[in-house]
Amino acid sequence: MSYLLENQAQSREALMNLLNLLRTSEASNWELAFQLLQGGGMPDDDFLLTWAKIMLKIRKSQRGFYLCLKYNYLALLKDRRRADLSELNLSEIPENLFKLEGLRKIDLSHNQIKHLPDQFKALPNLKSLNFDHNLLDALPTSLYHIENLEYLDLSYNPIEVLSPQIQNLKKLKSLWMIDTLISQEHLAEVQSWLPETYIYDDFPF
């Protein structure tokens, strides 16, 4: 494996192997492709077309987005406005996500995330956050200070209490809390804190 990581990405055959790995739907194959990309220096011109095809597939893929974060290929993501990391069985948020300051929408639904890092102040342009179907029981302080946040989905999480700091989300238009552990009494309290926000604890249709 060490030989592959050091040398294989230098040849045309290796580049085709990378493409073949990325054509599959197996997460392990994608992981191997990124390990190979990291292991060898890519030529600047000889295989530019093939390289471009690889990058195009990565940029368009949900899994590719995640692996770019994991392996620090942030230059490929610098113009992204939307981060779809749903249904990847994640237990934590990739730290590099907070380096993409231009993000406006993040979808982390249907994962296994129990705790959120306190780094959301690094994403001042965020308008939408989706955490539904995770394992969250609390929110970090920094999340309550995303000035432009308009949509927040906390549904299907074991959250019992929200902080009064949620009043800081002055632009919040909708708050989804379907099937949480928040009591009706506390829900009414949250509504009093956010009089201009639509709060959903059940489907509106």
Residue pairs with C-beta under 8 A, 6 or more apart in sequence:
4 36
4 39
5 35
5 36
5 38
5 39
5 40
6 39
6 40
7 39
7 40
8 14
8 17
8 36
8 39
8 40
9 15
9 18
9 36
9 37
9 39
9 40
9 41
9 42
10 40
10 41
10 43
12 46
12 47
12 50
14 36
14 40
15 47
15 50
15 51
15 54
16 50
17 36
18 33
18 36
18 37
18 54
19 50
19 53
19 54
19 57
21 29
21 30
21 32
21 33
21 36
22 29
22 30
22 33
22 54
22 57
22 58
22 61
22 64
24 30
27 63
30 63
30 64
30 67
31 67
34 67
34 70
34 71
34 73
37 71
37 73
38 71
42 51
43 51
55 76
57 64
58 64
58 65
58 67
58 68
58 73
58 76
59 65
59 76
59 77
62 84
62 85
62 86
62 87
62 88
63 88
65 77
65 80
65 83
65 84
65 85
66 85
66 88
66 90
66 94
67 73
68 74
68 76
68 77
69 77
69 94
69 96
69 97
70 94
70 96
72 96
74 96
74 99
74 100
77 100
78 100
78 102
79 102
80 100
80 102
80 103
81 102
81 103
81 104
81 105
82 103
82 104
82 105
82 106
82 107
83 97
83 100
83 103
83 105
83 106
83 107
84 107
85 93
85 94
85 97
85 106
85 107
85 108
85 111
86 107
86 108
86 109
86 110
86 111
86 130
87 109
87 110
87 111
88 111
89 111
89 112
90 108
90 111
90 112
90 113
91 111
91 112
91 113
91 114
92 113
92 115
92 117
93 108
93 113
93 116
93 117
95 117
95 119
97 103
97 106
98 117
98 119
98 120
98 122
98 123
99 122
100 123
101 122
101 123
101 124
101 125
102 125
103 123
103 125
103 126
104 125
104 126
104 127
104 128
105 126
105 127
105 128
105 129
106 123
106 126
106 128
106 129
106 130
107 128
107 130
108 129
108 130
108 131
108 134
109 130
109 131
109 132
109 133
109 134
109 153
110 132
110 133
110 134
111 133
111 134
112 134
112 135
113 131
113 134
113 135
113 136
114 134
114 135
114 136
114 137
115 136
115 138
116 131
116 136
116 139
116 140
116 143
117 140
118 140
118 141
118 142
119 140
119 142
120 126
120 140
120 142
120 143
120 145
120 146
121 142
121 145
121 146
123 146
124 146
124 147
124 148
125 148
126 146
126 148
126 149
127 148
127 149
127 150
127 151
128 149
128 150
128 151
128 152
129 143
129 146
129 149
129 151
129 152
129 153
130 151
130 153
131 152
131 153
131 154
131 157
132 153
132 154
132 155
132 156
132 157
132 176
132 178
133 155
133 156
133 157
134 156
134 157
135 157
135 158
136 154
136 157
136 158
136 159
137 157
137 158
137 159
137 160
138 159
138 161
139 154
139 159
139 162
139 163
141 163
141 165
144 163
144 165
144 166
144 168
144 169
145 165
145 168
146 169
147 170
147 171
148 171
149 169
149 171
149 172
150 171
150 172
150 173
150 174
151 172
151 173
151 174
152 169
152 172
152 174
152 175
152 176
153 176
154 175
154 176
154 177
154 180
155 176
155 177
155 178
155 179
155 180
156 178
156 179
156 180
157 180
158 180
158 181
159 177
159 180
159 181
159 182
160 180
160 181
160 182
160 183
160 186
161 182
161 186
162 182
162 186
162 190
164 193
166 172
166 190
166 193
166 194
167 193
167 194
169 194
169 197
172 194
172 196
172 197
173 196
173 197
173 198
174 197
174 198
174 199
174 200
175 190
175 194
175 197
175 198
175 199
175 200
176 200
177 187
177 199
177 200
177 201
178 200
178 201
178 202
178 203
180 201
182 190
182 201
184 201
187 199
187 201
190 199
191 197
191 199
